[in-house]
């Protein structure tokens, strides 16, 4: 994780994402990140912490997927709109049987489930 000596946690957001067809672990992870951050307004960053630049905070994303080696980190980074970003991918989530529909890009009948913990940190002097 980022050098946490001067960084303090501001918020931790949790999300889940699913790719029902196509077995794309990155797409499931992107959905998990978006789920974690989509229902939050971090107004405290500007109103309480007086943050002037929206890239002046840190974001650590921990993503759990069943096949971590298949994650495309470059695509995953695009799910985080602001901040100094760091992504950590671990084995977890689930691959569960669904239905295979080749016309939807399925290579198997697996549905991929990802979870994400998005932590926003601020530099404290």
C-alpha positions in Angstrom: 0.0 0.0 0.0 1.0 3.6 -0.4 3.4 5.1 2.1 0.9 5.4 4.9 3.1 7.4 7.4 1.7 10.7 6.3 -1.5 9.4 4.7 -4.7 9.1 6.7 -7.8 7.2 5.6 -10.7 9.5 4.7 -13.3 6.9 3.5 -13.4 3.2 2.5 -16.1 2.3 0.0 -17.1 -1.3 -0.9 -18.5 -2.6 -4.2 -19.4 -5.6 -6.2 -19.4 -6.2 -10.0 -20.5 -9.0 -12.2 -19.7 -9.9 -15.8 -22.5 -12.4 -16.7 -21.3 -13.0 -20.3 -17.8 -12.9 -21.8 -15.9 -13.9 -18.7 -14.1 -10.6 -18.5 -12.5 -10.2 -15.1 -11.5 -6.6 -15.8 -15.1 -5.6 -16.7 -16.4 -7.2 -13.5 -13.7 -5.4 -11.5 -14.5 -2.1 -13.2 -18.2 -2.6 -12.2 -17.1 -3.3 -8.6 -15.1 -0.1 -8.4 -17.9 1.9 -10.0 -20.4 0.3 -7.5 -18.2 1.3 -4.6 -17.8 5.0 -5.7 -21.1 5.7 -7.4 -23.3 6.5 -4.4 -20.9 8.8 -2.6 -20.2 12.5 -2.7 -17.0 13.2 -1.0 -17.8 16.9 -0.3 -15.7 16.8 2.8 -12.6 16.7 0.7 -13.2 20.3 -0.4 -15.4 21.7 2.4 -13.7 20.3 5.4 -10.2 19.4 4.2 -10.0 22.4 1.9 -8.7 20.3 -1.0 -8.2 22.6 -4.0 -7.1 20.1 -6.6 -9.1 16.9 -7.1 -6.0 15.0 -7.9 -4.4 16.0 -4.6 -5.6 12.9 -2.7 -4.7 9.2 -2.9 -6.9 6.3 -3.9 -6.0 2.7 -3.1 -8.2 0.1 -4.8 -8.1 -3.5 -3.6 -9.9 -5.8 -6.1 -10.6 -9.5 -5.6 -11.3 -11.6 -8.7 -11.2 -15.3 -9.4 -8.5 -15.0 -12.1 -6.2 -12.1 -11.0 -3.7 -12.8 -13.8 -6.3 -11.8 -16.4 -6.8 -8.3 -15.1 -5.9 -5.4 -17.4 -4.7 -2.8 -14.9 -4.6 0.0 -17.5 -8.3 -0.5 -18.3 -9.0 -0.8 -14.5 -7.4 2.5 -13.7 -10.0 4.3 -16.0 -12.7 3.4 -13.5 -11.2 5.8 -10.9 -11.9 9.4 -12.0 -9.6 11.4 -9.7 -6.6 11.1 -7.4 -3.2 9.4 -7.3 -4.2 5.9 -8.0 -2.9 2.5 -6.9 -4.5 -0.8 -7.6 -3.9 -4.1 -5.8 -5.4 -7.2 -7.3 -5.8 -10.4 -5.3 -7.5 -13.8 -5.8 -11.0 -13.8 -4.6 -14.5 -13.0 -5.9 -16.3 -15.9 -7.5 -16.7 -17.7 -10.8 -20.2 -19.3 -10.7 -22.0 -21.4 -13.3 -24.6 -19.5 -15.4 -25.6 -20.1 -19.0 -23.3 -20.1 -22.0 -24.5 -18.0 -24.9 -21.9 -17.8 -27.7 -23.7 -14.9 -29.4 -22.9 -12.8 -26.2 -19.2 -13.6 -26.3 -19.2 -16.5 -23.8 -16.3 -18.9 -23.8 -17.8 -20.9 -21.0 -20.9 -20.8 -18.7 -19.0 -18.9 -15.9 -20.3 -15.6 -14.5 -17.4 -13.6 -13.0 -18.0 -11.8 -9.6 -15.5 -9.2 -8.4 -15.4 -7.2 -5.1 -13.6 -3.9 -4.5 -12.5 -1.9 -1.5 -11.8 1.7 -2.6 -9.9 3.7 0.1 -9.5 7.5 -0.2 -6.5 8.8 1.7 -5.2 12.3 2.4 -1.7 13.6 3.1 -1.6 14.9 6.6 1.4 17.0 7.8 
